[in-house]
Amino acid sequence: MGEKYKHADGWTSDETFRSMRRNAEQYKRICKENETLKADLEFYKSIFTTHSNSALFNLRIKTINGERLWVDKIKIYTDYELLNKLDKDDEVIEWRKPIRCER
């Protein structure tokens, strides 16, 4: 009984179980990647419902507490509440600076 059981296809039982474990791990990884891609797709499709009147090149992806949202860089100057909630990056810090008067 010292020999490992050999299946008809030539695999030993240890090889079969290792292969099954690798397949299960790969399946979990692919499912997680699939969920991430679905969430990304829904986020990008949300442009058409949330910012239908904005030019696409004016939209930026910003975050509030790590959650992504679309921000129109032209309209953000009038929405102080949203501007103050955004996570700070270089662009948001620039938006928060007062606009200088022109003559």
FIPATOR-571253 format. One line per field, with one value per residue: residue number from 1; residue in three letters; y, x, z of N, C-alpha, C in turn. Coordinates in nm, 4 decimals. Example, Ala and Ser with C-alpha at 12.3 -4.5 7.8 and 13.67 -1.06 7.14 Angstrom:
2
k	(1 | 2) $
r	(ALA | SER) $
nY	(-0.5690 | -0.2250) $
nX	(1.3190 | 1.2850) $
nZ	(0.7800 | 0.7080) $
caY	(-0.4500 | -0.1060) $
caX	(1.2300 | 1.3670) $
caZ	(0.7800 | 0.7140) $
cY	(-0.3300 | 0.0030) $
cX	(1.3200 | 1.2900) $
cZ	(0.7800 | 0.7870) $
END
This chain:
103
k	(1 | 2 | 3 | 4 | 5 | 6 | 7 | 8 | 9 | 10 | 11 | 12 | 13 | 14 | 15 | 16 | 17 | 18 | 19 | 20 | 21 | 22 | 23 | 24 | 25 | 26 | 27 | 28 | 29 | 30 | 31 | 32 | 33 | 34 | 35 | 36 | 37 | 38 | 39 | 40 | 41 | 42 | 43 | 44 | 45 | 46 | 47 | 48 | 49 | 50 | 51 | 52 | 53 | 54 | 55 | 56 | 57 | 58 | 59 | 60 | 61 | 62 | 63 | 64 | 65 | 66 | 67 | 68 | 69 | 70 | 71 | 72 | 73 | 74 | 75 | 76 | 77 | 78 | 79 | 80 | 81 | 82 | 83 | 84 | 85 | 86 | 87 | 88 | 89 | 90 | 91 | 92 | 93 | 94 | 95 | 96 | 97 | 98 | 99 | 100 | 101 | 102 | 103) $
r	(MET | GLY | GLU | LYS | TYR | LYS | HIS | ALA | ASP | GLY | TRP | THR | SER | ASP | GLU | THR | PHE | ARG | SER | MET | ARG | ARG | ASN | ALA | GLU | GLN | TYR | LYS | ARG | ILE | CYS | LYS | GLU | ASN | GLU | THR | LEU | LYS | ALA | ASP | LEU | GLU | PHE | TYR | LYS | SER | ILE | PHE | THR | THR | HIS | SER | ASN | SER | ALA | LEU | PHE | ASN | LEU | ARG | ILE | LYS | THR | ILE | ASN | GLY | GLU | ARG | LEU | TRP | VAL | ASP | LYS | ILE | LYS | ILE | TYR | THR | ASP | TYR | GLU | LEU | LEU | ASN | LYS | LEU | ASP | LYS | ASP | ASP | GLU | VAL | ILE | GLU | TRP | ARG | LYS | PRO | ILE | ARG | CYS | GLU | ARG) $
nY	(-0.1192 | 0.1094 | 0.2412 | 0.5115 | 0.5575 | 0.4989 | 0.6493 | 0.5671 | 0.7408 | 0.7940 | 0.9701 | 1.0337 | 1.0135 | 1.2252 | 1.4180 | 1.4745 | 1.5930 | 1.8194 | 1.9513 | 2.0007 | 2.1764 | 2.3931 | 2.4669 | 2.5462 | 2.7679 | 2.9342 | 2.9716 | 3.1164 | 3.3501 | 3.4444 | 3.4885 | 3.6961 | 3.8944 | 3.9238 | 4.0344 | 4.2790 | 4.3944 | 4.4131 | 4.6015 | 4.8224 | 4.8604 | 4.9305 | 5.1685 | 5.3302 | 5.3366 | 5.4915 | 5.7558 | 5.8483 | 5.8727 | 6.0358 | 6.2647 | 6.3801 | 6.6207 | 6.7207 | 6.7857 | 6.5273 | 6.5473 | 6.7229 | 6.5860 | 6.4277 | 6.1598 | 6.1313 | 6.0863 | 6.0160 | 5.9448 | 5.7154 | 5.6106 | 5.6070 | 5.8733 | 6.0728 | 6.3924 | 6.7115 | 6.9318 | 7.1971 | 7.2672 | 7.2224 | 7.4366 | 7.5793 | 7.4139 | 7.3990 | 7.2360 | 6.9691 | 6.9967 | 7.0388 | 6.7920 | 6.6117 | 6.3824 | 6.4859 | 6.5766 | 6.6799 | 6.8219 | 6.8758 | 7.0360 | 7.2549 | 7.3385 | 7.4315 | 7.6691 | 8.0242 | 8.1979 | 8.4281 | 8.7683 | 8.9069 | 9.1752) $
nX	(0.0830 | 0.2196 | 0.2511 | 0.1137 | -0.2272 | -0.3109 | -0.4812 | -0.6960 | -0.6355 | -0.3723 | -0.2914 | -0.1855 | -0.3411 | -0.2611 | -0.1652 | -0.4012 | -0.5591 | -0.4036 | -0.4218 | -0.6969 | -0.7191 | -0.5647 | -0.7251 | -0.9591 | -0.8652 | -0.7920 | -1.0433 | -1.1756 | -1.0204 | -1.0697 | -1.3462 | -1.3530 | -1.2139 | -1.3936 | -1.6175 | -1.5067 | -1.4607 | -1.7259 | -1.8268 | -1.6678 | -1.7568 | -2.0284 | -1.9854 | -1.8624 | -2.0691 | -2.2466 | -2.2017 | -2.3736 | -2.6167 | -2.5792 | -2.4367 | -2.5374 | -2.5478 | -2.2944 | -1.9729 | -1.7636 | -1.4850 | -1.4557 | -1.5094 | -1.4037 | -1.2651 | -1.3135 | -1.2768 | -1.4683 | -1.4075 | -1.2786 | -1.4632 | -1.5542 | -1.6547 | -1.8089 | -1.7001 | -1.7686 | -1.5449 | -1.5942 | -1.8421 | -1.7974 | -1.7038 | -1.9201 | -2.0471 | -1.9965 | -2.0267 | -1.9938 | -1.7358 | -1.5857 | -1.6151 | -1.4727 | -1.1989 | -0.8664 | -0.6516 | -0.3991 | -0.5396 | -0.7908 | -0.7136 | -0.6234 | -0.8659 | -0.9954 | -0.8763 | -0.9203 | -1.0694 | -0.9040 | -0.9814 | -1.0416 | -0.9340) $
nZ	(0.0000 | -0.0108 | -0.2488 | -0.4384 | -0.5255 | -0.8590 | -1.1172 | -1.3983 | -1.6049 | -1.5667 | -1.3689 | -1.0348 | -0.7097 | -0.5413 | -0.7244 | -0.8570 | -0.6537 | -0.5948 | -0.8386 | -0.8440 | -0.6270 | -0.7202 | -0.9382 | -0.8033 | -0.6573 | -0.8686 | -0.9856 | -0.7819 | -0.7855 | -1.0442 | -1.0284 | -0.8410 | -0.9833 | -1.1937 | -1.0606 | -0.9868 | -1.2377 | -1.3288 | -1.1470 | -1.2178 | -1.4817 | -1.4391 | -1.3005 | -1.4985 | -1.6851 | -1.5477 | -1.6052 | -1.8019 | -1.6760 | -1.4529 | -1.5330 | -1.7764 | -1.9118 | -1.9217 | -2.0644 | -2.1758 | -2.1554 | -1.9480 | -1.7193 | -1.4205 | -1.2307 | -0.9000 | -0.5427 | -0.2472 | 0.0691 | -0.0311 | -0.2101 | -0.5444 | -0.7671 | -1.0232 | -1.1233 | -1.2401 | -1.3647 | -1.4243 | -1.3131 | -1.0455 | -0.9001 | -0.8085 | -0.6332 | -0.3312 | -0.1051 | -0.1973 | -0.2996 | -0.0669 | 0.0544 | -0.0997 | -0.1343 | -0.0823 | -0.3434 | -0.5792 | -0.7815 | -0.6635 | -0.4505 | -0.5941 | -0.7083 | -0.4826 | -0.4224 | -0.4181 | -0.6916 | -0.8915 | -0.9592 | -1.2778 | -1.4849) $
caY	(0.0000 | 0.2216 | 0.3145 | 0.5964 | 0.5058 | 0.5545 | 0.6485 | 0.5111 | 0.8378 | 0.8057 | 1.0632 | 0.9801 | 1.0864 | 1.3514 | 1.5125 | 1.5128 | 1.6861 | 1.9458 | 2.0153 | 2.0497 | 2.2920 | 2.5046 | 2.5095 | 2.6169 | 2.8980 | 3.0136 | 3.0060 | 3.2244 | 3.4707 | 3.4917 | 3.5424 | 3.8258 | 3.9860 | 3.9467 | 4.1283 | 4.4092 | 4.4463 | 4.4508 | 4.7270 | 4.9260 | 4.8842 | 5.0057 | 5.3034 | 5.4056 | 5.3576 | 5.5901 | 5.8894 | 5.8867 | 5.9050 | 6.1408 | 6.3841 | 6.3764 | 6.7527 | 6.7624 | 6.7386 | 6.4164 | 6.5873 | 6.8006 | 6.4976 | 6.3684 | 6.0606 | 6.1712 | 5.9969 | 6.0617 | 5.8313 | 5.6003 | 5.5723 | 5.6864 | 5.9436 | 6.1633 | 6.5331 | 6.8029 | 7.0317 | 7.3304 | 7.2915 | 7.1991 | 7.5638 | 7.6297 | 7.3147 | 7.4044 | 7.1228 | 6.8550 | 7.0287 | 7.0201 | 6.6504 | 6.5315 | 6.3503 | 6.5856 | 6.5478 | 6.8063 | 6.8922 | 6.9246 | 7.1483 | 7.3672 | 7.3834 | 7.4985 | 7.8021 | 8.1264 | 8.2426 | 8.5688 | 8.8553 | 8.9566 | 9.3123) $
caX	(0.0000 | 0.3103 | 0.2344 | -0.0047 | -0.3284 | -0.2963 | -0.6075 | -0.6893 | -0.5761 | -0.2305 | -0.2665 | -0.1949 | -0.4431 | -0.2030 | -0.1640 | -0.5394 | -0.6039 | -0.3319 | -0.4817 | -0.8289 | -0.6974 | -0.5242 | -0.8424 | -1.0497 | -0.8053 | -0.8021 | -1.1845 | -1.2045 | -0.9533 | -1.1408 | -1.4757 | -1.3267 | -1.1811 | -1.5185 | -1.6975 | -1.4405 | -1.4876 | -1.8674 | -1.8406 | -1.6075 | -1.8470 | -2.1436 | -1.9396 | -1.8433 | -2.2000 | -2.3206 | -2.1806 | -2.4884 | -2.7320 | -2.5495 | -2.3784 | -2.5769 | -2.5304 | -2.1552 | -1.8797 | -1.6874 | -1.3477 | -1.4577 | -1.5372 | -1.2902 | -1.2988 | -1.2642 | -1.3258 | -1.5106 | -1.3794 | -1.2391 | -1.5675 | -1.5386 | -1.7680 | -1.7762 | -1.7067 | -1.7499 | -1.4501 | -1.6488 | -1.9531 | -1.7590 | -1.6778 | -2.0435 | -2.0962 | -1.8977 | -2.0433 | -1.9271 | -1.5936 | -1.5238 | -1.6211 | -1.3825 | -1.0652 | -0.7741 | -0.5387 | -0.3477 | -0.6429 | -0.8930 | -0.6533 | -0.6243 | -1.0046 | -1.0379 | -0.8163 | -1.0111 | -1.0446 | -0.8655 | -1.0599 | -0.9736 | -0.9700) $
caZ	(0.0000 | -0.0132 | -0.3750 | -0.4474 | -0.6175 | -0.9926 | -1.1897 | -1.5327 | -1.6958 | -1.5387 | -1.2586 | -0.8999 | -0.6336 | -0.4936 | -0.8371 | -0.8837 | -0.5502 | -0.6150 | -0.9556 | -0.8046 | -0.5405 | -0.8077 | -1.0146 | -0.7120 | -0.6301 | -0.9913 | -0.9999 | -0.6876 | -0.8327 | -1.1628 | -0.9823 | -0.7787 | -1.0929 | -1.2669 | -0.9825 | -0.9973 | -1.3719 | -1.3335 | -1.0732 | -1.3023 | -1.5947 | -1.3890 | -1.2689 | -1.6230 | -1.7467 | -1.4697 | -1.6627 | -1.8829 | -1.5914 | -1.3560 | -1.5953 | -1.9173 | -1.9735 | -1.9098 | -2.1667 | -2.1221 | -2.1224 | -1.8238 | -1.6063 | -1.3512 | -1.1296 | -0.7679 | -0.4378 | -0.1152 | 0.1581 | -0.1105 | -0.3055 | -0.6665 | -0.8256 | -1.1332 | -1.0878 | -1.3521 | -1.3151 | -1.4477 | -1.2211 | -0.9063 | -0.8328 | -0.7476 | -0.5367 | -0.2239 | -0.0148 | -0.2596 | -0.3099 | 0.0640 | 0.0904 | -0.1825 | -0.0845 | -0.1369 | -0.4307 | -0.6329 | -0.8571 | -0.5697 | -0.3784 | -0.6883 | -0.7210 | -0.3598 | -0.4147 | -0.4714 | -0.8300 | -0.8946 | -1.0457 | -1.3975 | -1.5188) $
cY	(0.1247 | 0.3026 | 0.3979 | 0.5354 | 0.5760 | 0.5376 | 0.5942 | 0.6071 | 0.8628 | 0.8994 | 0.9883 | 1.0654 | 1.2193 | 1.4573 | 1.5629 | 1.6156 | 1.8211 | 2.0233 | 2.0735 | 2.1749 | 2.4137 | 2.5575 | 2.5880 | 2.7561 | 2.9900 | 3.0584 | 3.1216 | 3.3565 | 3.5298 | 3.5487 | 3.6797 | 3.9307 | 4.0214 | 4.0478 | 4.2691 | 4.4734 | 4.4883 | 4.5840 | 4.8432 | 4.9615 | 4.9654 | 5.1498 | 5.3860 | 5.4290 | 5.4652 | 5.7332 | 5.9382 | 5.9202 | 6.0230 | 6.2710 | 6.3892 | 6.5109 | 6.8029 | 6.7090 | 6.6333 | 6.4569 | 6.6757 | 6.7136 | 6.4377 | 6.2646 | 6.1047 | 6.0764 | 6.0750 | 5.9395 | 5.7034 | 5.5553 | 5.6659 | 5.7553 | 6.0345 | 6.3069 | 6.6143 | 6.9177 | 7.1749 | 7.3637 | 7.2787 | 7.3295 | 7.6191 | 7.5339 | 7.3021 | 7.2840 | 6.9989 | 6.8774 | 7.0059 | 6.8745 | 6.5662 | 6.5035 | 6.4404 | 6.5207 | 6.6809 | 6.8877 | 6.9512 | 7.0430 | 7.2720 | 7.4240 | 7.4636 | 7.6375 | 7.9035 | 8.1675 | 8.3908 | 8.6461 | 8.8967 | 9.0957 | 9.3239) $
cX	(0.0868 | 0.2977 | 0.1072 | -0.1003 | -0.3139 | -0.4290 | -0.5864 | -0.6236 | -0.4286 | -0.1961 | -0.2684 | -0.2957 | -0.3885 | -0.2017 | -0.3039 | -0.5877 | -0.5331 | -0.3905 | -0.6185 | -0.8155 | -0.6562 | -0.6421 | -0.9399 | -0.9966 | -0.8158 | -0.9465 | -1.2224 | -1.1440 | -1.0274 | -1.2773 | -1.4584 | -1.2942 | -1.3059 | -1.6066 | -1.6383 | -1.4699 | -1.6338 | -1.8905 | -1.7820 | -1.6996 | -1.9684 | -2.1047 | -1.9238 | -1.9746 | -2.2799 | -2.2997 | -2.3080 | -2.6114 | -2.7038 | -2.5022 | -2.4115 | -2.5550 | -2.3861 | -2.0736 | -1.7890 | -1.5464 | -1.3418 | -1.4785 | -1.4089 | -1.3429 | -1.2321 | -1.3242 | -1.3722 | -1.4996 | -1.3507 | -1.3423 | -1.5617 | -1.6694 | -1.7175 | -1.7946 | -1.6814 | -1.6621 | -1.4977 | -1.7553 | -1.9139 | -1.7377 | -1.8024 | -2.0999 | -1.9939 | -1.9055 | -1.9714 | -1.7765 | -1.5216 | -1.5249 | -1.5177 | -1.2512 | -0.9653 | -0.6675 | -0.4963 | -0.4557 | -0.7499 | -0.8386 | -0.6512 | -0.7652 | -1.0492 | -0.9767 | -0.9141 | -0.9700 | -1.0137 | -0.9523 | -0.9749 | -1.0200 | -1.0022) $
cZ	(0.0000 | -0.1410 | -0.3703 | -0.5486 | -0.7520 | -1.0662 | -1.3306 | -1.6314 | -1.6667 | -1.4244 | -1.1265 | -0.8226 | -0.5814 | -0.6035 | -0.8669 | -0.7824 | -0.5616 | -0.7322 | -0.9208 | -0.7180 | -0.6234 | -0.8876 | -0.9278 | -0.6806 | -0.7510 | -1.0136 | -0.9071 | -0.7350 | -0.9537 | -1.1244 | -0.9204 | -0.8850 | -1.1728 | -1.1933 | -0.9901 | -1.1324 | -1.3885 | -1.2624 | -1.1537 | -1.4186 | -1.5521 | -1.3563 | -1.3967 | -1.6959 | -1.6740 | -1.5198 | -1.7297 | -1.7993 | -1.4992 | -1.4193 | -1.7449 | -1.9874 | -1.9682 | -2.0273 | -2.1036 | -2.0810 | -1.9987 | -1.7007 | -1.5512 | -1.2536 | -0.9998 | -0.6645 | -0.3152 | -0.0251 | 0.0796 | -0.2126 | -0.4259 | -0.7066 | -0.9363 | -1.0864 | -1.2145 | -1.3037 | -1.3375 | -1.3429 | -1.0742 | -0.8304 | -0.7640 | -0.6423 | -0.4231 | -0.1305 | -0.0691 | -0.2667 | -0.1770 | 0.1095 | 0.0163 | -0.1111 | -0.1553 | -0.2253 | -0.4914 | -0.7038 | -0.7649 | -0.4901 | -0.4668 | -0.7039 | -0.5987 | -0.3443 | -0.4735 | -0.6133 | -0.8284 | -0.9919 | -1.1657 | -1.4267 | -1.6633) $
END
